[in-house]
Amino acid sequence: MEIAKGIHRIQVPLGERFVCMYLLVGEDATLLIDTGLAPMPRENLLPYMESAGLSVENIKWVLNSHIDFDHTGGNGPIREIAPQAVMMCHEFDRHMIDDFDAMMAGRYSVYAADHGIDEPDDAKPFIRENTQHVPVDMGIMGGEVLHLGGGWYVEILHTPGHSRGHISVHDPRSKTMLIMDAVLWNAVLTAEGNPAFPPTYRYVNTYLASTHRIAGYDLERMATSHYPMSEGKGAIDEFLGESRAFVVRVEAALRDTLKKTSAPMTMQDVIAELSPKLGSWPDAAGMYLVWPLTGHFERMQLYGLVETGRRDGLMTVRWI
């Protein structure tokens, strides 16, 4: 659907959730944001473009918002479909977007050694089957401006937190911000609006800074990858505000738990204690709290509030 002049949102089922790709179609050039899973460019993007009378030959740029496979898995097929397009991502995420094995090790299995938490066995083959990475052409840093023709310019923003190199796109013409996964409310939702798993922000300070940066723009609509559209200032402020409030709740709950517990706690101990208090996602989905809690551990350690150790090979944390 066209959510603003020239901005198309292609929403595709992703299990019980959905993921969105975006096309910004100007007079002279088209920008594609994210490529979904490997089958999605041919099974979903091309049929949408054909139905909307849009030309693949006009795709000049392909931008990956961040490193996750449901945003980059279709890079290989897009390279074949639109070989003329320049593929871009933030330089901080580039090494994992270029290399599938680097993504698996640095993104999805990164918590296994310290915390004994890894993607389920059935998830890894699914990720591999649905990811076709190719080297991107250009690493960017945020601040770039793209001209789509007819005086239409869009701004690329560095909005880290979910990943180090997360990218958002601002269209001042329609007062629209495409934030993808930059801000993640108090849960990632199913297509029916139920909590699927916790917000997977990773770097606390930059995540909060990104929510404040987005809030500083004069926006009429905000679009994400996995949530319904936020239309109007009230809805945008609510989404961003609740996202910040969740971070505060996690920090407070973690501090309270560590202060009350005399023995060092593993990540698994902390998740078992906090998951029921922080959200109503399925019990098994609580494991994804490892993402934000790792960031909170690091921040508390930086501030001298906790110390880490080891127990049975796993990292522990204790309030000082």
C-alpha positions in Angstrom: 0.0 0.0 0.0 1.1 3.6 -0.6 1.3 5.2 2.9 2.4 8.6 1.6 3.2 10.1 -1.8 5.7 7.8 -3.4 6.2 5.6 -0.3 5.0 2.1 -0.6 4.8 -0.4 2.3 5.0 -4.1 1.3 3.8 -6.2 4.3 4.7 -9.9 4.1 3.7 -12.7 6.5 6.6 -13.9 8.7 5.3 -16.9 10.7 2.8 -15.5 13.2 4.3 -12.0 12.6 5.0 -9.9 9.5 7.9 -8.0 8.1 7.8 -4.9 5.8 9.8 -3.7 2.9 9.5 -0.2 1.7 9.8 1.4 -1.8 10.4 5.1 -2.2 9.5 5.8 -5.8 10.6 9.1 -7.3 10.6 10.5 -10.8 14.2 9.5 -11.5 15.0 6.7 -9.0 13.6 4.2 -6.6 15.0 3.3 -3.2 14.3 -0.1 -1.7 14.6 -0.4 2.0 15.3 -4.0 3.2 14.9 -7.2 1.2 13.1 -9.6 3.6 13.8 -13.3 3.5 15.3 -14.9 0.4 12.0 -15.8 -1.3 10.4 -12.5 -0.7 11.8 -10.4 -3.5 10.4 -12.7 -6.2 7.3 -13.9 -4.3 6.2 -10.6 -2.8 8.1 -7.6 -4.0 7.9 -8.2 -7.7 4.2 -9.0 -7.8 3.5 -5.8 -5.8 5.6 -3.7 -8.1 3.9 -5.2 -11.2 0.4 -4.6 -9.7 1.4 -1.0 -8.9 2.9 -0.3 -12.3 6.4 0.1 -10.9 9.6 -0.8 -12.8 12.4 -2.9 -11.3 14.8 -1.1 -13.6 14.3 2.1 -11.7 15.6 0.7 -8.4 18.8 2.7 -8.0 19.6 2.0 -4.4 18.9 -0.9 -2.0 19.4 -0.1 1.7 19.6 -2.7 4.4 18.4 -1.0 7.7 20.4 -3.5 9.9 21.9 -6.9 10.0 19.0 -9.3 10.9 18.2 -12.0 8.3 14.6 -11.0 7.8 15.9 -7.6 6.5 18.9 -8.9 4.5 18.0 -12.4 3.4 16.8 -11.3 0.0 20.0 -9.5 -0.9 21.1 -12.2 -3.3 17.9 -12.4 -5.2 17.7 -8.6 -5.4 21.2 -8.5 -6.9 19.9 -10.8 -9.6 16.6 -8.9 -10.1 18.1 -5.4 -10.0 21.8 -5.7 -10.9 22.0 -2.0 -11.6 21.1 -1.1 -8.0 23.8 0.1 -5.5 23.4 -2.0 -2.3 24.1 -0.1 0.9 24.2 -0.6 4.7 25.8 1.1 7.7 29.5 0.4 7.9 29.2 -0.9 11.5 26.9 -3.7 10.3 28.5 -4.4 7.0 30.8 -7.3 8.0 27.8 -9.3 9.1 25.7 -8.4 6.0 28.5 -9.3 3.7 29.1 -12.7 5.4 26.4 -15.1 6.6 28.7 -17.0 9.0 29.8 -13.7 10.6 26.1 -12.8 11.1 25.3 -16.2 12.7 28.4 -16.0 15.0 28.1 -12.3 15.9 24.3 -11.9 16.0 22.4 -15.1 16.7 24.9 -17.3 18.5 26.8 -14.6 20.3 25.2 -15.4 23.7 25.9 -19.1 23.7 29.4 -19.1 25.2 28.7 -16.7 28.1 25.1 -17.5 28.9 24.2 -20.8 27.4 21.5 -19.2 25.3 21.4 -19.8 21.6 18.9 -19.9 18.8 16.8 -23.1 18.9 18.1 -26.0 16.8 15.2 -25.7 14.4 15.7 -22.0 13.9 19.3 -22.1 12.5 18.4 -24.2 9.4 15.5 -21.9 8.8 17.8 -18.8 9.0 20.3 -20.5 6.6 17.7 -21.5 4.1 16.2 -18.1 4.0 19.3 -16.0 3.8 21.3 -15.3 0.6 23.9 -12.7 1.4 26.1 -11.0 -1.1 28.7 -8.3 -0.5 27.2 -4.9 -0.4 28.6 -2.1 -2.6 28.8 0.8 -0.2 29.1 1.3 3.5 27.5 4.5 4.8 27.6 6.3 8.2 24.3 8.3 8.3 23.8 11.8 7.2 23.7 11.0 3.5 20.9 12.5 1.4 19.4 10.8 -1.7 17.7 12.6 -4.5 14.9 10.6 -6.0 14.1 13.1 -8.7 11.8 16.1 -9.0 13.3 17.8 -6.0 12.5 15.0 -3.6 15.3 14.4 -1.1 15.3 11.8 1.7 17.7 11.7 4.6 19.5 8.7 6.0 19.8 8.6 9.8 22.1 6.5 12.0 19.7 5.2 14.7 21.7 2.6 16.6 20.6 0.5 19.6 19.0 -2.6 18.1 22.3 -3.0 16.2 25.4 -0.8 16.1 24.6 0.3 12.5 20.8 0.5 12.4 19.6 3.0 9.7 16.3 4.9 9.5 15.1 7.1 6.6 13.4 10.5 6.9 11.2 12.0 4.2 10.7 15.7 5.0 8.3 16.1 2.1 5.6 13.9 3.7 6.8 14.2 7.3 7.3 10.4 7.3 10.0 8.5 9.2 10.8 4.9 8.3 12.4 3.5 11.4 12.3 -0.2 10.7 13.5 -1.9 14.0 15.1 1.2 15.5 12.5 1.4 18.3 10.7 -1.7 19.5 7.9 -0.6 22.0 7.4 -3.0 25.0 7.2 -6.2 22.9 7.6 -7.4 19.4 4.1 -8.3 18.3 2.3 -11.0 16.3 0.2 -10.0 13.3 -2.8 -10.2 15.6 -1.2 -7.7 18.1 -0.2 -10.1 20.8 3.3 -10.0 22.4 5.6 -12.5 20.6 8.9 -11.7 22.4 10.7 -8.9 24.3 12.1 -5.9 22.5 15.5 -6.9 21.3 17.4 -3.7 21.7 21.1 -4.3 22.5 22.9 -1.1 23.2 21.0 0.8 25.9 22.4 4.3 25.7 22.3 4.6 21.9 18.9 3.0 21.8 17.5 5.7 24.1 19.3 8.3 22.2 17.7 7.1 18.9 14.2 7.3 20.4 14.9 10.9 21.5 16.4 11.8 18.1 13.3 10.4 16.2 11.0 12.2 18.6 12.7 15.5 17.8 11.4 15.4 14.2 8.2 17.0 13.0 6.4 13.9 11.9 2.9 13.0 10.7 3.6 9.3 10.4 6.1 6.7 11.5 6.6 3.3 9.8 8.3 0.2 11.2 9.1 -3.3 10.1 6.9 -5.3 12.5 4.2 -3.0 13.8 1.1 -1.2 12.5 1.6 2.4 11.2 1.8 5.2 13.8 -0.3 8.1 12.4 -0.3 11.5 14.0 1.9 13.0 16.8 0.0 11.4 19.6 0.5 7.9 18.3 4.1 8.5 17.5 4.8 10.0 20.9 3.0 7.0 22.6 5.1 4.5 20.7 8.4 6.2 21.4 7.5 7.0 25.0 6.5 3.4 25.8 9.7 2.2 24.2 11.7 4.4 26.5 9.6 3.5 29.5 10.2 -0.2 28.9 13.9 0.4 29.1 13.4 2.2 32.5 11.3 -0.8 33.8 14.0 -3.3 32.8 16.7 -1.3 34.5 14.7 -0.9 37.7 13.7 -4.5 37.8 17.2 -5.7 37.2 18.7 -3.5 39.9 16.0 -4.6 42.3 16.6 -8.3 41.6 20.4 -8.0 41.9 20.3 -6.0 45.1 18.0 -8.5 46.8 20.1 -11.5 45.7 23.3 -12.2 47.6 24.6 -14.9 45.3 25.9 -14.1 41.8 23.3 -14.7 39.1 23.6 -16.1 35.6 21.7 -14.6 32.7 19.4 -17.6 32.8 18.7 -16.9 36.5 17.9 -13.3 35.8 15.6 -14.1 32.8 13.7 -16.6 34.8 13.1 -14.0 37.5 12.3 -11.0 35.3 10.5 -12.4 32.2 7.1 -12.8 33.9 7.4 -9.4 35.4 8.2 -7.5 32.2 5.8 -8.9 29.6 3.2 -11.4 28.7 5.0 -13.1 25.8 5.2 -16.9 25.7 7.5 -18.4 28.4 9.9 -19.8 25.8 10.3 -16.3 24.3 11.7 -14.9 27.5 15.1 -16.1 26.3 15.3 -13.1 24.0 15.6 -10.8 27.1 19.3 -11.8 26.7 19.6 -9.0 24.1 18.5 -6.0 26.3 19.8 -7.5 29.6 23.3 -7.9 28.1 23.2 -4.2 27.3 22.0 -3.4 30.8 24.7 -5.6 32.4 27.4 -3.8 30.3 26.0 -0.4 31.3 25.9 -1.3 35.0 29.4 -2.6 34.8 30.6 0.6 33.1 29.1 2.6 36.0 30.8 0.3 38.6 27.5 -1.1 39.9 28.1 -4.8 39.3 30.9 -7.3 38.9 31.0 -10.4 36.7 32.3 -13.8 37.4 31.9 -17.4 36.3 29.8 -20.4 37.5 29.8 -23.7 35.8 31.3 -22.0 32.7 28.6 -19.3 32.5 29.0 -15.7 33.2 27.5 -14.4 36.5 26.7 -10.9 37.6 26.5 -9.6 41.2 25.5 -6.2 42.6 28.4 -4.4 44.3 
